[in-house]
Each structure stands twice: as C-alpha cells, then as structure tokens.
Amino acid sequence: MSFATPTRVLALAAVLGTAIAIQPAPSFAGNNQQVFMERAIQHLLEARRELEKASRNKGGHRVKAIQLTDMAIDEVKRGMRFAKNH
C-alpha cells in the first residue's frame, strides 16, 4: 500500500508551502544560507519522484499533481533568489 497518493502529495506540498511562508527568518539569513528552503526543494523533488512512479490511472490528477509540484519547486527557487538579492 502506497502512502504517497497524489492527494496526499498535494496536501504535503500545500503544507510545506504554508510552513515556508510563515517561517521566521533564521538568524543566519544575512549570509545567504537558506537551509529551510533548500530542504523544502528536496522534499518537493522527492514528492515529484513518487508521483512519477505512481500508476497512471488517476484520471489526469497525477499529471496535475506533478505540474503543481513543479510550480511549487519554481516558487521556492524564486523565493530563494529574491532573498539573495534583498
């Protein structure tokens, strides 16, 4: 039994995104270390790999979950670039 269903992966991505958004800035933010953001990307990449492995009988929802995960990864990277430049 797989616990990485597309719905759970999307829920995880939403929770991660919210958690990232409300995290206080770590004390070392000034030196461009973004440990939490980097960790979030790793978790999202793992979620994407699990979605890729899932069977393709999800009525397009697996594909949509992959697309949304890709969008989440892109947003995290954009946030990292923004923090680096500000």
C-alpha positions, 0 to 999 in steps of 0.5 A: 500500500502506497502512502504517497497518493497524489492527494496526499502529495498535494496536501504535503506540498500545500503544507510545506508551502504554508510552513515556508511562508510563515517561517521566521527568518533564521538568524543566519539569513544575512549570509545567504544560507537558506537551509529551510528552503533548500530542504523544502526543494528536496522534499518537493523533488522527492514528492515529484519522484513518487508521483512519477512512479505512481500508476497512471490511472488517476484520471489526469490528477497525477499529471496535475499533481506533478505540474503543481509540484513543479510550480511549487519547486519554481516558487521556492527557487524564486523565493530563494533568489529574491532573498539573495538579492534583498 
